[in-house]
Amino acid sequence: MGWMSVIGRKCFMNKQKFLKLLSGTSIIIIIILLSVQIYPKLPINFKLSGYTGFMIKENKLKHQPYFHPDFKPDFSKWDNNKISFCLLGHSTVLINFYGVYIITDPVLFKRIGPPEFMNNLFGIRRITACPVEVRKLPPISYIVISHAHYDHLDLPSIKALIKKQKKNPPLIIIPSETSYIFKSMSDLRLMELPWNKKLSNSEITIIPFKVEHYGTVANTVRNKKSGFNGYSFIKNGKTIMFFGDTSFKKLRNRDGIRLKSPESVDWKKQTGNRNPDLAIIPIGDYYYDNHTSPAQAVKIGQMINAAGILPVHYNTFILSPPEKYKSSPDSIMKSLLSKKIKFRNYETSDLKFPEIGLSCYLD
């Protein structure tokens, strides 16, 4: 019986060690999970320098209110014989283009990467909720990605859209040299569209154009050379342009390296001389000059002879220092549009500002 007693004591000791280890691991996991819920609400003002420090402070250590949009789209009222569209936050726009549904840069959940593991659990959190749940979205034909930055290419959102449409998955259109990001996903309908190519079929034509931005994300798994696109969507003689992210002037070369001095851009020529009926142009985070300001967005709209502008890329994430702005981008844009700026078919003061969640229509 002696040897059995020894084995029994060893098993008991190993069990105790295992339970102790399990208990310690559980406590660590619980602390991490609780901290995710607690630390954004702590009134902490650590001195953190640089852009990374700013991002940690604004999105992790500092409480930011979580807003809910005043509007929610009612898709039952969207007519397939017209153009309907709705800003879902940041650069995510849902478009019903005469019965063809397109979603741009879908970012649909509470957080984005980096880091990207555990569905962005520790990532940057949005301050304005998405006005519609994924399960309530209509069937989408095309997911269109402008570039690989985390606030524009969000894998959890794309995975959710594909899961929702297993039997009829959307085609994902991405810039050149961006496929590597999707290597962990299987059975995708994925198409890279460089600037010199286009997609044209019986239901729509999609033509990429060069914007002034870059595709890499330093110090992350996306720190690789990749493309950056704007897109023209064309159907029934109408054109919608989506700019993704862009600066007003050319600041970088193809590899994202800064030029010695900014260069002017002929936006009319660079976008293909198409006179769009709607131009979707960013207006936020222009403290960093690789984004357009509201005034620059209006200027681009006039240069390309757009019939009108849908402002995007504002009031969804805190990606640049709020104290650097005298007013919010949307309030500046509203002020600009109230001054009867002339576009091709109307004066902007006649339009209601397209708030997040508000359904908008074109004949």
Contacts in CASP RR format, 6 or more apart in sequence:
PFRMAT RR
TARGET T0000
AUTHOR 0000-0000-0000
METHOD contacts of the structure
MODEL  1
MGWMSVIGRKCFMNKQKFLKLLSGTSIIIIIILLSVQIYPKLPINFKLSG
YTGFMIKENKLKHQPYFHPDFKPDFSKWDNNKISFCLLGHSTVLINFYGV
YIITDPVLFKRIGPPEFMNNLFGIRRITACPVEVRKLPPISYIVISHAHY
DHLDLPSIKALIKKQKKNPPLIIIPSETSYIFKSMSDLRLMELPWNKKLS
NSEITIIPFKVEHYGTVANTVRNKKSGFNGYSFIKNGKTIMFFGDTSFKK
LRNRDGIRLKSPESVDWKKQTGNRNPDLAIIPIGDYYYDNHTSPAQAVKI
GQMINAAGILPVHYNTFILSPPEKYKSSPDSIMKSLLSKKIKFRNYETSD
LKFPEIGLSCYLD
36 121 0 8 1.000
36 122 0 8 1.000
39 60 0 8 1.000
39 61 0 8 1.000
40 59 0 8 1.000
40 60 0 8 1.000
40 61 0 8 1.000
40 62 0 8 1.000
40 63 0 8 1.000
40 64 0 8 1.000
40 125 0 8 1.000
41 63 0 8 1.000
42 61 0 8 1.000
42 63 0 8 1.000
43 62 0 8 1.000
43 63 0 8 1.000
44 61 0 8 1.000
44 62 0 8 1.000
45 57 0 8 1.000
45 62 0 8 1.000
46 57 0 8 1.000
46 61 0 8 1.000
48 54 0 8 1.000
48 56 0 8 1.000
48 57 0 8 1.000
48 61 0 8 1.000
54 321 0 8 1.000
55 124 0 8 1.000
55 319 0 8 1.000
58 64 0 8 1.000
58 318 0 8 1.000
58 321 0 8 1.000
58 322 0 8 1.000
59 123 0 8 1.000
59 124 0 8 1.000
59 125 0 8 1.000
59 318 0 8 1.000
64 125 0 8 1.000
64 127 0 8 1.000
64 318 0 8 1.000
65 127 0 8 1.000
66 126 0 8 1.000
66 127 0 8 1.000
66 128 0 8 1.000
66 129 0 8 1.000
67 127 0 8 1.000
67 128 0 8 1.000
67 129 0 8 1.000
67 315 0 8 1.000
68 128 0 8 1.000
68 129 0 8 1.000
69 128 0 8 1.000
69 129 0 8 1.000
69 131 0 8 1.000
69 355 0 8 1.000
69 356 0 8 1.000
69 357 0 8 1.000
70 355 0 8 1.000
71 131 0 8 1.000
71 355 0 8 1.000
71 356 0 8 1.000
71 357 0 8 1.000
71 358 0 8 1.000
71 359 0 8 1.000
72 131 0 8 1.000
72 132 0 8 1.000
72 357 0 8 1.000
73 86 0 8 1.000
73 94 0 8 1.000
73 131 0 8 1.000
73 132 0 8 1.000
73 357 0 8 1.000
73 358 0 8 1.000
73 359 0 8 1.000
74 359 0 8 1.000
75 136 0 8 1.000
75 137 0 8 1.000
75 138 0 8 1.000
77 359 0 8 1.000
78 84 0 8 1.000
78 96 0 8 1.000
78 138 0 8 1.000
78 359 0 8 1.000
79 96 0 8 1.000
79 361 0 8 1.000
80 96 0 8 1.000
80 98 0 8 1.000
80 99 0 8 1.000
81 98 0 8 1.000
82 96 0 8 1.000
82 98 0 8 1.000
82 361 0 8 1.000
82 362 0 8 1.000
82 363 0 8 1.000
83 95 0 8 1.000
83 96 0 8 1.000
83 97 0 8 1.000
83 98 0 8 1.000
83 238 0 8 1.000
83 240 0 8 1.000
83 277 0 8 1.000
83 278 0 8 1.000
83 361 0 8 1.000
83 362 0 8 1.000
83 363 0 8 1.000
84 95 0 8 1.000
84 96 0 8 1.000
84 359 0 8 1.000
84 360 0 8 1.000
84 361 0 8 1.000
84 362 0 8 1.000
85 93 0 8 1.000
85 94 0 8 1.000
85 95 0 8 1.000
85 96 0 8 1.000
85 240 0 8 1.000
85 278 0 8 1.000
85 310 0 8 1.000
85 359 0 8 1.000
85 360 0 8 1.000
85 361 0 8 1.000
85 362 0 8 1.000
86 93 0 8 1.000
86 94 0 8 1.000
86 131 0 8 1.000
86 357 0 8 1.000
86 358 0 8 1.000
86 359 0 8 1.000
86 360 0 8 1.000
87 93 0 8 1.000
87 310 0 8 1.000
87 312 0 8 1.000
87 354 0 8 1.000
87 355 0 8 1.000
87 356 0 8 1.000
87 357 0 8 1.000
87 358 0 8 1.000
88 94 0 8 1.000
88 103 0 8 1.000
88 106 0 8 1.000
88 108 0 8 1.000
88 130 0 8 1.000
88 131 0 8 1.000
88 132 0 8 1.000
88 356 0 8 1.000
88 357 0 8 1.000
89 107 0 8 1.000
89 128 0 8 1.000
89 130 0 8 1.000
89 131 0 8 1.000
89 312 0 8 1.000
89 315 0 8 1.000
89 316 0 8 1.000
89 356 0 8 1.000
89 357 0 8 1.000
90 105 0 8 1.000
90 107 0 8 1.000
90 126 0 8 1.000
90 151 0 8 1.000
90 152 0 8 1.000
90 312 0 8 1.000
90 313 0 8 1.000
90 314 0 8 1.000
90 316 0 8 1.000
90 317 0 8 1.000
91 104 0 8 1.000
91 105 0 8 1.000
91 107 0 8 1.000
91 146 0 8 1.000
91 151 0 8 1.000
91 152 0 8 1.000
91 244 0 8 1.000
91 245 0 8 1.000
91 280 0 8 1.000
91 282 0 8 1.000
91 312 0 8 1.000
91 313 0 8 1.000
92 103 0 8 1.000
92 104 0 8 1.000
92 105 0 8 1.000
92 106 0 8 1.000
92 107 0 8 1.000
92 108 0 8 1.000
92 130 0 8 1.000
93 103 0 8 1.000
93 104 0 8 1.000
93 242 0 8 1.000
93 280 0 8 1.000
93 310 0 8 1.000
93 312 0 8 1.000
94 101 0 8 1.000
94 102 0 8 1.000
94 103 0 8 1.000
94 137 0 8 1.000
94 138 0 8 1.000
94 140 0 8 1.000
95 101 0 8 1.000
95 102 0 8 1.000
95 103 0 8 1.000
95 104 0 8 1.000
95 233 0 8 1.000
95 240 0 8 1.000
96 138 0 8 1.000
97 204 0 8 1.000
97 233 0 8 1.000
97 235 0 8 1.000
97 238 0 8 1.000
97 240 0 8 1.000
98 235 0 8 1.000
98 236 0 8 1.000
98 238 0 8 1.000
100 141 0 8 1.000
100 142 0 8 1.000
100 203 0 8 1.000
100 204 0 8 1.000
100 235 0 8 1.000
101 138 0 8 1.000
101 139 0 8 1.000
101 140 0 8 1.000
101 141 0 8 1.000
101 142 0 8 1.000
102 140 0 8 1.000
102 141 0 8 1.000
102 142 0 8 1.000
102 144 0 8 1.000
102 204 0 8 1.000
102 233 0 8 1.000
103 137 0 8 1.000
103 140 0 8 1.000
103 142 0 8 1.000
103 143 0 8 1.000
103 144 0 8 1.000
103 161 0 8 1.000
103 170 0 8 1.000
104 144 0 8 1.000
104 146 0 8 1.000
104 231 0 8 1.000
104 242 0 8 1.000
104 244 0 8 1.000
104 280 0 8 1.000
105 144 0 8 1.000
105 145 0 8 1.000
105 146 0 8 1.000
105 151 0 8 1.000
105 152 0 8 1.000
105 153 0 8 1.000
105 244 0 8 1.000
106 143 0 8 1.000
106 154 0 8 1.000
106 157 0 8 1.000
106 158 0 8 1.000
106 161 0 8 1.000
107 126 0 8 1.000
107 130 0 8 1.000
107 151 0 8 1.000
107 152 0 8 1.000
107 154 0 8 1.000
107 157 0 8 1.000
107 316 0 8 1.000
108 130 0 8 1.000
108 134 0 8 1.000
108 154 0 8 1.000
108 157 0 8 1.000
108 160 0 8 1.000
108 161 0 8 1.000
109 119 0 8 1.000
109 120 0 8 1.000
109 130 0 8 1.000
109 154 0 8 1.000
109 156 0 8 1.000
109 157 0 8 1.000
109 160 0 8 1.000
110 125 0 8 1.000
110 126 0 8 1.000
110 129 0 8 1.000
111 119 0 8 1.000
111 120 0 8 1.000
111 121 0 8 1.000
111 122 0 8 1.000
111 123 0 8 1.000
111 124 0 8 1.000
111 125 0 8 1.000
111 126 0 8 1.000
112 120 0 8 1.000
112 123 0 8 1.000
112 124 0 8 1.000
112 126 0 8 1.000
112 150 0 8 1.000
112 151 0 8 1.000
112 154 0 8 1.000
112 317 0 8 1.000
113 120 0 8 1.000
113 123 0 8 1.000
113 124 0 8 1.000
113 150 0 8 1.000
113 154 0 8 1.000
114 123 0 8 1.000
114 150 0 8 1.000
114 217 0 8 1.000
114 220 0 8 1.000
115 122 0 8 1.000
115 123 0 8 1.000
116 150 0 8 1.000
116 155 0 8 1.000
116 221 0 8 1.000
119 156 0 8 1.000
120 154 0 8 1.000
120 156 0 8 1.000
124 150 0 8 1.000
124 151 0 8 1.000
124 317 0 8 1.000
124 318 0 8 1.000
124 319 0 8 1.000
125 317 0 8 1.000
126 316 0 8 1.000
126 317 0 8 1.000
127 315 0 8 1.000
127 316 0 8 1.000
127 317 0 8 1.000
127 318 0 8 1.000
128 315 0 8 1.000
128 316 0 8 1.000
128 356 0 8 1.000
131 356 0 8 1.000
131 357 0 8 1.000
132 357 0 8 1.000
134 157 0 8 1.000
134 160 0 8 1.000
134 161 0 8 1.000
134 164 0 8 1.000
135 164 0 8 1.000
137 161 0 8 1.000
137 164 0 8 1.000
139 165 0 8 1.000
139 168 0 8 1.000
140 161 0 8 1.000
140 165 0 8 1.000
140 170 0 8 1.000
141 170 0 8 1.000
141 171 0 8 1.000
141 203 0 8 1.000
141 204 0 8 1.000
142 170 0 8 1.000
142 171 0 8 1.000
142 172 0 8 1.000
142 173 0 8 1.000
142 204 0 8 1.000
142 206 0 8 1.000
143 158 0 8 1.000
143 161 0 8 1.000
143 170 0 8 1.000
143 171 0 8 1.000
143 172 0 8 1.000
143 173 0 8 1.000
144 173 0 8 1.000
144 206 0 8 1.000
144 231 0 8 1.000
144 242 0 8 1.000
145 152 0 8 1.000
145 153 0 8 1.000
145 172 0 8 1.000
145 173 0 8 1.000
145 174 0 8 1.000
145 175 0 8 1.000
145 178 0 8 1.000
145 229 0 8 1.000
146 152 0 8 1.000
146 175 0 8 1.000
146 211 0 8 1.000
146 228 0 8 1.000
146 229 0 8 1.000
146 230 0 8 1.000
146 231 0 8 1.000
146 242 0 8 1.000
146 243 0 8 1.000
146 244 0 8 1.000
146 245 0 8 1.000
147 153 0 8 1.000
147 175 0 8 1.000
147 178 0 8 1.000
147 213 0 8 1.000
147 214 0 8 1.000
147 215 0 8 1.000
147 226 0 8 1.000
147 227 0 8 1.000
147 228 0 8 1.000
147 229 0 8 1.000
147 244 0 8 1.000
147 245 0 8 1.000
148 175 0 8 1.000
148 178 0 8 1.000
148 181 0 8 1.000
148 215 0 8 1.000
148 216 0 8 1.000
148 217 0 8 1.000
148 222 0 8 1.000
148 226 0 8 1.000
148 227 0 8 1.000
149 215 0 8 1.000
149 217 0 8 1.000
149 222 0 8 1.000
149 245 0 8 1.000
150 217 0 8 1.000
150 220 0 8 1.000
150 222 0 8 1.000
151 317 0 8 1.000
151 319 0 8 1.000
152 244 0 8 1.000
152 245 0 8 1.000
153 174 0 8 1.000
153 178 0 8 1.000
153 181 0 8 1.000
155 181 0 8 1.000
155 182 0 8 1.000
155 185 0 8 1.000
158 172 0 8 1.000
158 185 0 8 1.000
159 185 0 8 1.000
161 170 0 8 1.000
162 169 0 8 1.000
162 170 0 8 1.000
162 185 0 8 1.000
162 188 0 8 1.000
169 187 0 8 1.000
169 188 0 8 1.000
169 189 0 8 1.000
170 189 0 8 1.000
171 189 0 8 1.000
171 190 0 8 1.000
171 191 0 8 1.000
172 182 0 8 1.000
172 188 0 8 1.000
172 189 0 8 1.000
172 190 0 8 1.000
172 191 0 8 1.000
173 191 0 8 1.000
173 193 0 8 1.000
173 199 0 8 1.000
173 206 0 8 1.000
173 231 0 8 1.000
174 182 0 8 1.000
174 190 0 8 1.000
174 191 0 8 1.000
174 192 0 8 1.000
174 193 0 8 1.000
175 192 0 8 1.000
175 193 0 8 1.000
175 194 0 8 1.000
175 208 0 8 1.000
175 215 0 8 1.000
175 226 0 8 1.000
175 227 0 8 1.000
175 228 0 8 1.000
175 229 0 8 1.000
176 192 0 8 1.000
176 193 0 8 1.000
176 194 0 8 1.000
176 195 0 8 1.000
176 226 0 8 1.000
176 227 0 8 1.000
177 192 0 8 1.000
177 224 0 8 1.000
177 225 0 8 1.000
177 226 0 8 1.000
177 227 0 8 1.000
178 192 0 8 1.000
178 226 0 8 1.000
178 227 0 8 1.000
179 190 0 8 1.000
179 192 0 8 1.000
180 224 0 8 1.000
180 226 0 8 1.000
181 222 0 8 1.000
181 226 0 8 1.000
182 188 0 8 1.000
182 190 0 8 1.000
191 199 0 8 1.000
193 199 0 8 1.000
193 206 0 8 1.000
193 208 0 8 1.000
193 229 0 8 1.000
193 231 0 8 1.000
194 208 0 8 1.000
194 227 0 8 1.000
195 208 0 8 1.000
195 209 0 8 1.000
195 210 0 8 1.000
195 229 0 8 1.000
197 208 0 8 1.000
198 205 0 8 1.000
198 206 0 8 1.000
198 207 0 8 1.000
198 208 0 8 1.000
199 205 0 8 1.000
199 206 0 8 1.000
199 207 0 8 1.000
200 206 0 8 1.000
203 235 0 8 1.000
204 233 0 8 1.000
204 234 0 8 1.000
204 235 0 8 1.000
205 232 0 8 1.000
205 233 0 8 1.000
205 234 0 8 1.000
205 235 0 8 1.000
206 231 0 8 1.000
206 232 0 8 1.000
206 233 0 8 1.000
206 234 0 8 1.000
207 231 0 8 1.000
207 232 0 8 1.000
207 234 0 8 1.000
207 272 0 8 1.000
208 229 0 8 1.000
208 230 0 8 1.000
208 231 0 8 1.000
208 232 0 8 1.000
209 229 0 8 1.000
209 230 0 8 1.000
209 231 0 8 1.000
209 232 0 8 1.000
209 241 0 8 1.000
209 270 0 8 1.000
209 271 0 8 1.000
209 272 0 8 1.000
210 228 0 8 1.000
210 229 0 8 1.000
210 230 0 8 1.000
210 270 0 8 1.000
211 228 0 8 1.000
211 229 0 8 1.000
211 230 0 8 1.000
211 243 0 8 1.000
211 244 0 8 1.000
211 245 0 8 1.000
211 246 0 8 1.000
212 246 0 8 1.000
212 247 0 8 1.000
212 248 0 8 1.000
212 249 0 8 1.000
212 250 0 8 1.000
212 251 0 8 1.000
212 252 0 8 1.000
212 265 0 8 1.000
212 290 0 8 1.000
213 228 0 8 1.000
213 244 0 8 1.000
213 245 0 8 1.000
213 246 0 8 1.000
213 247 0 8 1.000
213 252 0 8 1.000
213 290 0 8 1.000
214 228 0 8 1.000
214 252 0 8 1.000
214 255 0 8 1.000
214 256 0 8 1.000
214 290 0 8 1.000
215 222 0 8 1.000
215 225 0 8 1.000
215 226 0 8 1.000
215 227 0 8 1.000
215 228 0 8 1.000
215 256 0 8 1.000
216 222 0 8 1.000
216 223 0 8 1.000
216 224 0 8 1.000
216 225 0 8 1.000
216 226 0 8 1.000
216 256 0 8 1.000
217 223 0 8 1.000
225 255 0 8 1.000
228 245 0 8 1.000
229 244 0 8 1.000
230 241 0 8 1.000
230 242 0 8 1.000
230 243 0 8 1.000
230 244 0 8 1.000
230 246 0 8 1.000
231 241 0 8 1.000
231 242 0 8 1.000
232 239 0 8 1.000
232 240 0 8 1.000
232 241 0 8 1.000
232 271 0 8 1.000
232 272 0 8 1.000
232 274 0 8 1.000
232 276 0 8 1.000
233 239 0 8 1.000
233 240 0 8 1.000
233 241 0 8 1.000
233 242 0 8 1.000
234 274 0 8 1.000
238 277 0 8 1.000
238 362 0 8 1.000
239 274 0 8 1.000
239 275 0 8 1.000
239 276 0 8 1.000
239 277 0 8 1.000
239 278 0 8 1.000
240 276 0 8 1.000
240 277 0 8 1.000
240 278 0 8 1.000
240 279 0 8 1.000
240 280 0 8 1.000
241 271 0 8 1.000
241 274 0 8 1.000
241 276 0 8 1.000
241 278 0 8 1.000
241 279 0 8 1.000
241 280 0 8 1.000
241 304 0 8 1.000
241 306 0 8 1.000
242 280 0 8 1.000
243 279 0 8 1.000
243 280 0 8 1.000
243 281 0 8 1.000
243 282 0 8 1.000
243 292 0 8 1.000
243 300 0 8 1.000
244 280 0 8 1.000
244 282 0 8 1.000
244 312 0 8 1.000
244 313 0 8 1.000
245 282 0 8 1.000
245 290 0 8 1.000
245 291 0 8 1.000
245 313 0 8 1.000
246 281 0 8 1.000
246 282 0 8 1.000
246 291 0 8 1.000
246 292 0 8 1.000
247 289 0 8 1.000
247 290 0 8 1.000
247 291 0 8 1.000
247 292 0 8 1.000
248 265 0 8 1.000
248 292 0 8 1.000
248 293 0 8 1.000
248 296 0 8 1.000
248 299 0 8 1.000
248 300 0 8 1.000
249 262 0 8 1.000
249 263 0 8 1.000
249 264 0 8 1.000
249 265 0 8 1.000
250 259 0 8 1.000
250 262 0 8 1.000
250 263 0 8 1.000
250 264 0 8 1.000
250 265 0 8 1.000
251 258 0 8 1.000
251 259 0 8 1.000
251 262 0 8 1.000
251 289 0 8 1.000
251 290 0 8 1.000
252 258 0 8 1.000
252 259 0 8 1.000
252 290 0 8 1.000
253 259 0 8 1.000
262 289 0 8 1.000
266 303 0 8 1.000
267 300 0 8 1.000
267 301 0 8 1.000
267 303 0 8 1.000
267 304 0 8 1.000
268 303 0 8 1.000
268 304 0 8 1.000
268 305 0 8 1.000
271 304 0 8 1.000
274 304 0 8 1.000
275 304 0 8 1.000
275 305 0 8 1.000
275 306 0 8 1.000
275 307 0 8 1.000
275 344 0 8 1.000
276 304 0 8 1.000
276 305 0 8 1.000
276 306 0 8 1.000
276 307 0 8 1.000
276 308 0 8 1.000
277 306 0 8 1.000
277 307 0 8 1.000
277 308 0 8 1.000
277 362 0 8 1.000
278 306 0 8 1.000
278 307 0 8 1.000
278 308 0 8 1.000
278 309 0 8 1.000
278 310 0 8 1.000
278 362 0 8 1.000
279 300 0 8 1.000
279 301 0 8 1.000
279 304 0 8 1.000
279 306 0 8 1.000
279 308 0 8 1.000
279 309 0 8 1.000
279 310 0 8 1.000
280 309 0 8 1.000
280 310 0 8 1.000
280 312 0 8 1.000
281 292 0 8 1.000
281 297 0 8 1.000
281 300 0 8 1.000
281 301 0 8 1.000
281 309 0 8 1.000
281 310 0 8 1.000
281 311 0 8 1.000
281 312 0 8 1.000
282 291 0 8 1.000
282 292 0 8 1.000
282 297 0 8 1.000
282 311 0 8 1.000
282 312 0 8 1.000
282 313 0 8 1.000
282 314 0 8 1.000
283 292 0 8 1.000
283 293 0 8 1.000
283 294 0 8 1.000
283 297 0 8 1.000
283 311 0 8 1.000
283 312 0 8 1.000
283 313 0 8 1.000
283 314 0 8 1.000
283 329 0 8 1.000
283 330 0 8 1.000
283 332 0 8 1.000
283 333 0 8 1.000
284 291 0 8 1.000
284 292 0 8 1.000
284 293 0 8 1.000
284 294 0 8 1.000
284 313 0 8 1.000
284 314 0 8 1.000
284 320 0 8 1.000
284 329 0 8 1.000
285 291 0 8 1.000
285 313 0 8 1.000
285 314 0 8 1.000
285 319 0 8 1.000
285 320 0 8 1.000
286 292 0 8 1.000
286 293 0 8 1.000
286 294 0 8 1.000
286 296 0 8 1.000
286 320 0 8 1.000
286 329 0 8 1.000
287 320 0 8 1.000
287 321 0 8 1.000
287 324 0 8 1.000
287 325 0 8 1.000
288 320 0 8 1.000
291 313 0 8 1.000
292 300 0 8 1.000
293 329 0 8 1.000
293 332 0 8 1.000
294 311 0 8 1.000
294 329 0 8 1.000
294 332 0 8 1.000
294 333 0 8 1.000
294 336 0 8 1.000
295 332 0 8 1.000
295 336 0 8 1.000
297 309 0 8 1.000
297 311 0 8 1.000
297 333 0 8 1.000
298 309 0 8 1.000
298 333 0 8 1.000
298 336 0 8 1.000
298 337 0 8 1.000
298 341 0 8 1.000
301 308 0 8 1.000
301 309 0 8 1.000
301 343 0 8 1.000
302 341 0 8 1.000
302 342 0 8 1.000
302 343 0 8 1.000
305 344 0 8 1.000
306 343 0 8 1.000
306 344 0 8 1.000
307 343 0 8 1.000
307 344 0 8 1.000
307 345 0 8 1.000
307 346 0 8 1.000
308 343 0 8 1.000
308 344 0 8 1.000
308 345 0 8 1.000
308 346 0 8 1.000
308 348 0 8 1.000
309 343 0 8 1.000
309 348 0 8 1.000
310 354 0 8 1.000
310 360 0 8 1.000
311 329 0 8 1.000
311 330 0 8 1.000
311 333 0 8 1.000
311 354 0 8 1.000
314 328 0 8 1.000
314 329 0 8 1.000
314 330 0 8 1.000
314 333 0 8 1.000
315 328 0 8 1.000
315 329 0 8 1.000
315 330 0 8 1.000
315 356 0 8 1.000
316 356 0 8 1.000
327 335 0 8 1.000
330 353 0 8 1.000
333 353 0 8 1.000
334 353 0 8 1.000
336 348 0 8 1.000
337 348 0 8 1.000
337 349 0 8 1.000
337 351 0 8 1.000
337 353 0 8 1.000
338 348 0 8 1.000
338 349 0 8 1.000
339 349 0 8 1.000
340 347 0 8 1.000
340 348 0 8 1.000
340 349 0 8 1.000
341 347 0 8 1.000
341 348 0 8 1.000
341 349 0 8 1.000
352 358 0 8 1.000
354 360 0 8 1.000
END
